[in-house]
Amino acid sequence: MRALPFVALLSVLLLCSWGPPADARASEVGIEDAYVRAVPPGQRVTAAFFVAVNHGNTPHAIVAAESDAAEHTELHEHVHDQGVMRMREVERVEIPAAGRVAFQPGGYHIMLIGLKRALKPGDRIHLTLVLEDGTRIDLEPEVRPIEPHDAARDGHHGMKH
């Protein structure tokens, strides 16, 4: 009879030591103001932007993105290289504990390469962000027209890649 309370206590301790379930971790990272740039007809490349907000006390990282709107989806950033703005693919984007990271023109962004259809302002696409722990965040960002100040800031003038 004495073994039963010990087994119950041991079971509770083991369950508590595994940490929060994946669904609880997923709620730590939120996405604000997600959108995709509209592109001229025939353009096969665009970008998605948003703000990733980590509400938790543990750092996270976005390690991949997926979309059925494009053949390839990549994490990118703009960097200054010898006085020229260049775009490069990155493996991950860190989101500090209790912090936020802006994916914006001239900085981090999601490249959608090989668009499968024309994207017009007001359309929505499906975009999934994948975190380092396997958590998947599904989004339906709206397609928005390019703002003139965005094109000048990121040096793409229409996102030719």
N, C-alpha and C positions, 0 to 999 in steps of 0.2 A: 504493500500500500504506500510506503514512503517513496517509492521510485516514481509514482505517477506525478506528484507535484514537481519533482526535479526535472522530469522529462518535459512537462508543460513549460516550466521556467526556461529550460534550455531552448525549446522551440521558439518561444517569444524572443529570446535574446538573438537567436540566429536570424529570425525574420527582420528584426530591427537593424541588424548589422549590415544588411544588404543595401541599405540606402533607399531612397525614394524610387517608386516605379517609374518607368520611362515616361508615362503620361504626365507625372508630376514634374519631371525635368523639362518636358516639352513646354510647359506653361511658363518656365523661367525666361525663355527667349520669345519676344514678341516682335512683330514686324509692323512698322508704321509707314504710311504714305507710299505704298508700292505702286510703281507705274512703269510702263514700257514706252519707248519713243516710237512715234509713228515715223515711217520712212517713205520716200517717194516711190512710185510704182517701179518695179524692177529691182529695187534695192534688196539684197538678200541678207543683210546684217543689221542688227539693231542692238540696243542695250536696255537692261532693266535696272531700275534704281529704287531705293527704299532706305529706311533707317532700321537697323537691327538693335533692339533694346534687350539687355540682359537684366532681368528683375531679380536674379538670384545672387547668391554669395559665391558661386563657383564660376570661373571663366569658361567660356564655350568658344567654339570656332565653327564657322561655316566651311565645309570641306568640299562641297559639290553642289551643283544646281542641275535640275532637269526640266525640260519643257517639251511637250509634244508639238509646239509651234515651230521648232527648229531642228535641224539635223544634229547640231552640236551646241552644247551650252557650257560656257567656261567662266571661271572667276578671273577677273582682270583688275589691274590697277594702272593708273597713269603715273609715270615717274619722269623727273627731269634728268635727261642724259646729255651732258655737254651742251646745255642751253636749248635742247629740243625736248618737247613733250613726246614721250613714247608710251605705247601701251604694251603691257606684258601680262602673260598668264601667271597666276599665283596658285599655290596648292591649298592654301587656307587663309581665312581672314579671322583673326582673333577678336572676340567680343569680351572685354574684361568684365569681371564680376561687378554687378551694379553699374555697368557702363553702357555706352551706346556707340555704334559705328555707322557713319553715313555712307551709303553707296550712292554716289552723286557724280554728275558730270565733272571731269577733271580729277577723279579719285577712284575709289573702288567701284566696280560695276559688274553686272552679269552680262556677258556677251551671248547673244542668240545668233548663231552662225548657220547659214543655209536655211533661211526662213521657208516654210512650207506653203505659206499663203501671204497675200498682201495684208498688212496691218493698218487699219484706218483708225483715226481718232474715235474713241467711244467703244471700240472692240475690247474684248477681254481675252487673255490667254491663261493657260494653266502653267504655273511655275512652282516647282518644289525645291526647297532648300534643304540640304542634308547637313546635320551637325556631326561633330566628331564622335559623338556617342551613338550615332545611328538614328537619332530623332529626325523625323521628316516634318517639315512645315510646308503645308500646301497653301498656295496663294492664287488669287485670280486678279492680277493687276490690270488696270485699265490702260489702254493705249492712248497716249497724249501727244499732241503736236509738239514739234521741236520748238523750244523758245530761243529766240535769237541770242540771248546772253549765254545760254548753255552751249551752243555751237562754238561761239568765240572762246569760251573758257576752256573747253576740252580739246580744242584744236582739230576737231574732226570735220566740221563743216559738212554734215550729212553722213557721217559715220563711215566713210570709205575705209575699208580695212585691208 
